[in-house]
Amino acid sequence: MPSTTIDTDTTPHLYDGRTAGCKLHILIIGCGLGGLAAAHTLASSGHTITLLESAPALGEVGAGIQVSPNVSRLLRRWGLGAQLAAAAVRPEAIVFRRARDGVVVGYTRWGAQIEKKHGAPYLHVHRADFHQMLCTLATQHPNVTLRLSSTVVSIDPDSENPSVTLAGGEVLRGDLIVGADGVKSIVRQVVVGRPDRATPTGDAAYRAIISTEFMLKDPELKSFVDVPEMTAWMGPGRHLMAYNIRAKKEFNLVMLHPDDGSVESWTAEGSAEKMLADFADFEPRVRKLLSQVGSTLKWRLMDRSPLDTWVHPSGRVVLLGDSCHPMLPYRAQGAAMALEDASVLGAVLSHLPPSPSHHKSNSNPYIHPFLNAYQSLRHARATATQASSRLNQHVFHLDYGKEQVGRDEDMRDAMREEVRRVFRVEGEGGREVLAHLEGDVEGGWEGLLAVGKPTMGEKGEVNGNGHVNGEERNGGEESGSEGNEGNANQWADERKNVEQFSYDADEAAERWWAQEGEVLVRRVDEELRAGLAGAGTTT
């Protein structure tokens, strides 16, 4: 596990030291990844935070989590770079395989290339390690109070003095309530004004972690540890995702399958025997991996339509993370969206000005429009990511047949382009990088590249050895896959990659302030003055 201490003297202060002109007391409900991140960003903005968690102790389930560049850049900015590097494994690629025989049908290179393209790395981490980092970061602030065993049973969203009532009857009041209480959010029902309606996806998921010691002794499994990649086996109605965590000492397995009566819970125990039976038709290497699973967690995957609003009409209650946009796991962006939310909310509220002297209410008039700005910055992106996740459910679970063959060919087209790029840019080193996969590619790399092979000898084209004749394109820089827009392998789609992974939540918030924020403050102030003037003419 990573160090549980963070050097506060070297932790960078967010927002260049700027804190809000009006310091709020903010009640955050939920101490998951999103709640902890929000506690850090909002405390960095100068606000006083009371963090409420129903559990008697903090902890996370034993599972891996993917930290994509849109998140790792934030964690580095928050001073967690060293802890992240110590805890994480950097995958060299994402690999798609056919479940029945393990044939590789898709490949997209990651490793150092993804950091070069998007400015931050793609990493795999144990969820408990990730949670511990954020917990230490959040609770180091003197203006953060963590209260465990504090179950919220009701919420009063009053516009002047919102409050929550705990299970023991205690009432806590603040200036703002942030609902970061996950997929079963009590705060969401208050915001939308009705009970939540979840739709079954038809899928459930097993989660398990095995030791890589066994894998390293097996010649058929050793390469999965030697060359860390995210590997997906796709089969009818089900798929498996696998990757290394904790310095390649552990191997994380996530197995999606038809739901047979599980519950929507991260901590429900599943049957290892039933899991083996559910994946009995997968290739032998998968069955070997699953034979090492002694216990597993199992949960039902439920979908929720995008909300119309994340902000209560009172302007004093707001949602964040899974409470407002729960993500299916098929795109691995659930935690990423929650941390982006926290980053934007903290940055927006770091600009919160003091209540103007001519405003007679005790409540700051800028809070509500600032929360609306947070929602406008985040809603469309989160909704698009939800849709992207749903798409992968269909793509990964096709029955064997015409549509599946078309998917595999589409992925192979993108893989062909990617392999050509690797050979062109890295030469023989590229061949070494890909050597462990060649035996699982139909026709090997030569057979793959022979289809649609460019004319030989033309400058900039691939020659028979997988190299480029003449000069490199773009001055010799890596160009990456040439678009692949709409490809069945969403990670090969460069437009989607840029939109998802190059996004910088802090930059988005600062752009808003420069382009709209100051104008918003002036408009609110003018409306207040106009209201006073109108009141004066009628008295």
N, C-alpha and C positions, 0 to 999 in steps of 0.2 A: 504494500500500500504506500501511497505517497506520504510525504511529511505532513503532519497535522498542524504544523505551525507555519505562519507566513510572516516574513519580516515586514512589519508595518512601516518601517523607515524607508524601505525601498519600493513599497507598493505605490504605483503612480496614482496621483489624485486625478480623478476624472474631470472632464470639462475645464481643463486648465486652471483648476482651483476655484472655478465659479460655483457659487451656491445661490440658492433661490433668495429673492428679496423677501419673500414671505415663507417662513418655515412652518410646515404643517406637521400635525401629529397624524401619522398614517397607520392604520390597522391593516396588516397583511394576513389573510386567512389562508393557511397552507404553507408547509415548509418543505415542499418538493424542490426540484431544480429551479422552476420558474419563480417560486416565492422567495427562495434564497437569493437568486440573482436580482430580483426586484428590491429586496432589502438592501443589497449592496449599492445598487445604482441610486436609489432614492435617499439612502443615508449619505452617499457621496454628494448628493445635491443639497445637503444641509437639513433634511427633514428628520424628524424623530419617528422611529419605527417601533411598533409593537408587533412582533411576529408570533402568530397563534398557531399551534399545532396540536391536534387532538391526541396523537400518540404520546405515550409516557417517555419514550426515548426516540432519538433520531436514528435512522438507518435506512438502507435501501436493499432491494431484492438482489439476489445473486444473478446478475445478468450483464451482458455487454451493452455498450451504447456507442453509436457512431457520432463522432464529432467532426462535422464537415467544416470547410473553410469559413463559411459565414458565421460560425460559432467560435472556432479556434482563434480567429483574429480578435474577437472580443475578450476571450480568456487571457490572451497574451497582454492585451491592453489593460486588463484588470490586475496584472502582476502575477498571473498563474502560469507563465511560460515554463518555468523550471519544474514545477510540480506536474504539469501536463506532460512534459517530455519524459519525466521519470516514470510516469504511470502508463503511458500510451504505447501502442504499437502503430507504426505507419504502414498501411497496406500499400503494396506496390501496384495493385490493379484490382479491378472488379472483373470476375470471370463468370460467365453463364454456361451451365452444363445441362444437357438433357438428362433427366432423372433416371431413365431406364438403363442407360449404358455409360453415362459420364462423359459423353462426347462434348467437347467445347464448341459452343455455337456463338459465343460473344466474348469480347475482350476489350476493355478500355484501360489504358495505362494511367496509373496515379503516381505514387511515389513523389519524387522531387518535382515532377512535371506539374502536378496540380498546384503546388505552392507557387511555382513560377508563373502559372497562368492566373491564379486567383489571389495571390498575395498571402496565403496562409495554408497550413497543411490539412490534409484529411487524416483523421486519427481514429483508432479504436481503443476504448477505455472500459474498464469495469465500472458499472453504474455506481457501486458503493464508493469507489475512489473518487469519482466525479462529484458525487453528493458531498463527500467529506471536504473536498477542496472548496466548494461553494459555501458550505456551512462555516468553515473556518474564516473564509473571506468576509462573510456577512456579519458574523458575530464579533469580529475584531473591532467593529465600529462602536465607540462609546455611546452613540445615539441609537443603538439597536438593542431592544430587549426581547429575548426569546422566552416564550411561555409554553411549556409542554403540558400535556394533559388538559388542554384548553379547547374543549369541543364547543364549537359555535352551534347553537340550536335555533337562533332567530336573529334577524337583522332589521334594524330600523333605518331606512335610507334618508332620514330627515335632512332637508337642505341646509339647515343651520348647524345641526349637531348630530351627525349620524352615529349609530351605536350598534354593538353586538351584545347578545346575551349568551353567556356560557351555560353549560349543562348544570353547573352548580348554582345558577341564579345570578351570578355576578354580571353586572352591566359595565361594558367598557365603551367610552366615548372617544371620538377623534374628529379630525377634519375631513378625512377621506378613508374609504374602505376599498381595499384591493382584493378581489377574489382570485386567488391562485390555488383553489382547492380541487383542481383536477376534473376528471370526466364526470364524476358524480356531484358536481358543484352545487352547494346550497345557495351560493351567491348568484349563480346563473338564473335560478328560478326567481329570485328577487328582481333581477335586472329585466328579464323578459316578461315577468308578470304571469307566468304559467308554469306548470310542471314540464320537465324536460321529456321529449319524446325521442328515444333512441331507436334506430332501425338495425336489426340484426344483419350482418354482412353475409352470414352463412359460414363464416370461418371462425376457427379458434386457433390458438397458438400454444405450443409447448416451448418452454425455455429451459435450457440446461447448459452446464459448463463441465467440461471434462479436462483432465490433466493431459498435457502434450507429451508426457514421458512415454506413455504407451505408443503414441503416434511416431515418435522418433525411432522406436525400435522396429517399426513396420515399414518395409521398403515401399509399400503401396501408399502409405499415409505420410511419410516423412517430408515430402516436398510441400505439403500444406503448412508445415511449420517452418521449413527452411526458407521458403519464399512466401512471406505473409501476404495474403490477398483476401478480398472478400469474395467468397465463392457461393454461387446460387445454383442449386439443382432444381429445375423446373419440371413438374409433372402434372398430370390431369388432376385438377382440383386441389393441388397442394404444391408447396415448394419448401425448400430448406435453405437458410442463409447461415454461413459459418465464417468465423474469423478469429484471429489470435488476439488475446488481451494479456495484460500483466507480464510484459517482457517475454512474450511467447511461452509462458509457463502454463497458460490455460487456453482452451479453445471453446469459444462461445457458439452455441447452436440455437437457432430459432426455427421452429418447424410449424408452418402454417398448414392447416388441414380442415376438412369439413367439420363444422361444429356438431357435436353429438350430445349436447346437454351441459356444457360447461357454464361457468359464471363469469361475469365481468369483474375480475379481480386479479391483481398482480401477484397475490400471495397464495392462491388456491393450489393445493397439491394435485399433480396429475399422476397417472399410472405409467411407469416406465415400460411395462409389458404391453399396454395398449398402444403406447407410442411406437414401439417396435413393430407391432402389427400394422399400424397405420402407414408405415413406410417400408413395408416388406417388399414392395415391388420396385424400390429404388436400387440403384447399382450397388455391388458388393462393398465398395469403400464406404458408402453411407451407412450400410448395415453394420460394418465394423465400428464406425464412430458411435453409432447409437447403442451398440452393445456395451459401451463403457459408461452409459448413463445410469447412475444408481437411483436418482430421484429427479423429478422435473416439476416445474410450475406450469400451470395451464390456465389460460383465460379466454373468454369469449370476446370476439372483436365486434364492437357495436359502432355504427356510423351515426353521425349527427349532422343535419343540414346546417349550413352557415347561418349565423344569427344576423338579424337586421341591425342590431345595435349591441355594443359592448358597454354602453354607458347608461346608467339609470337616469330617468327623467329629472331626478333631483340634482344630478350633477355631482353627487358625492359618493357614488359606488361605481367601480369600474372592474372589468374582467381582464384576465391575462392567461395566456397559455391554454392548456387543455380545458379550462373552464369555459372558454369561448370558441375555441377552434380545435377540438380533439382530432388528432391525426391517426389514421390507420398506419401501420408500420411499414407499408410497402415502399415508401420513399425515404424512410429513416430521417424524418425532419421534425418529429414531435418536440423533442427537447430544444432543437434549434429555433423553432418558432417561438417557444416560451422565452428563451434567452434574448432573442431579438426584441420581443415585446418589452421585456424588462429594461433593455438598453434604451429603447426609444422613450418609454415612459419616464425613466430617470432623466434623460437628456431634456425632454420637453419641460418637465417640472423643475429642472434646474434654472429655467428662465422665468419661473413664476414671479411676477412683480408683487410688491406689497399692495394691499388694498388702498385705493386712492383716498385722500383725506375727505373728499366730498361724498364718499360712499358711506351711508349711515348704517348699513347692516354689519353684523359681526362676521359675516361670511365673505371670503374673498371672491369678488365677482369674476375673476379670471379662471378659476378652477374648472368650471364646466366647459367653457370654450377650449381650454387647453386639453381636457380629456377628449373632447371631440376631435381635436387635432391629432392626438395619439391614435385614435381609432381610424381616422382618415389615412394616416401614414401606414397602418398595419393591416387593415381589413382586406383589401384586395389581394395583397401578397399572401396572407394566410389562407384565404379562400382558394387561390390558385394552387397553392401547395397541397391543400386537401384534395382537390380534383386530380392532381398529378399522382397522389398516393392511390386513389381509387382506380386510376387507369392501370397501374401495375398489377393490381389484383387480377384483373382480366388477362393481362399479358402473360403473367407467370403461370396461370392455372389452365391453360388451354388443353383440351383433350387431344390425344394423338390423332393426327389427321391433317386435312388440307390447310386449315388455319394455322395449326402449329408448325407445319412445314414452312408456310409463308413467313411466320414470325422468325423461325430459325434462319431462313435465308436472308431476311432483313438484317438480323443481328450479324450474320456472317459478312454481309456487305460492309457494315461498319467496322467489323473486326479486320477485314482485308485491308481497308484503308488505314486502320491504326497500325497494323503490323508493317505495312509499307513505310509508314512514317517512322516507326521504331528502327527499322533496318536502315532507312535513309539517314536519320539523324545520328544513330549510335553505332552503325556499322556492325562489326563482329561482336562488339559488346552487346548490341541489341539481340543478336542471335543467342548469346549466352543467357540473357535475361529471360528469353522465351523458351529455352530448351526444354524445361521441365513440362511444358504443356504440349509440345509437338506431337507426342505419341497419342494424345487424346483429340487431335484435330483431324477430321476426315481428309485424307490425302496429305497430311503434314502441312507445313508452311508453304512448301513449293506447290502443292496441289491447290491450296487456298489462293495463292497469288497468281496461279496460272489462269484463273478465271478473270476475264476483263483486264488482262495484262496490258499495260501501256506499250505503245510502239517502242521497240528497242532503239537505243542509240540517240534518241532525241534529248537535247539538253533539259535537265531537270526531271527526266522520267526514270522510272525504276528499271534497272537492268536485270539480267538473269540471275545475278547473285543477291538481289534484294537491295542494291545500292543505287545511288543516283548518279547519272552521268552529268557532268558539268557542275555548275554552282548550285549551292543550296538555295531554296526559295527564302525570301524574306531575310536576305543577308546571312543565311546560315542558321537563323533561329528556328526553334521548334514551332511548327505551325499548328500541330494538333490535328484532330480529325477535321475533315473539310466540310463542316456543317452538320451532316446527318440529321437534318431537321425532321422531326416526326418519327425517328427510328424507334423500333420496339425496345431497344436498349436506351432508356432515357439518359443514362450517363454518357452516352456517345453523342448526344444532341448538344452541340456547342452553344446554341442559343439558350437552351434551358440551363446548361452549366453556368453560363455567365450570369443569367438572371438569378439563379439560386445561390451560387457559391461566391460570386464577386460582390454580392450585396454587403454594404457596410451600414449597420443600423445607426451608428453614431453619426455618420456622414449624412444619412437621410434626415435625421432630426435636426442637424445643424443647417442643412439646406432649407428645411422648413422655416427655421427661425429667421434666416437671412431673407428669404423670399416672401414669407407670409406672417411669421410670428409677430414681428414688431408692428406690422400693419394691423394685425388682430388686436393687439393691446390698445392701439390708438382708437380702433373702431369701438371697442367695448367702452373705453373711456368717454368717447364722444356720445355714445348711447346713454351712458349714465348722466352726463351733463345735460343732454337733451331731456331726459326724464325729469331731472330736477327743475329745469327751466319750465317744462310743461306743468309740473306740480305747482310751481310758483305762480303761474298765470291763472290758476284756478282757485287760489286761496286768497 
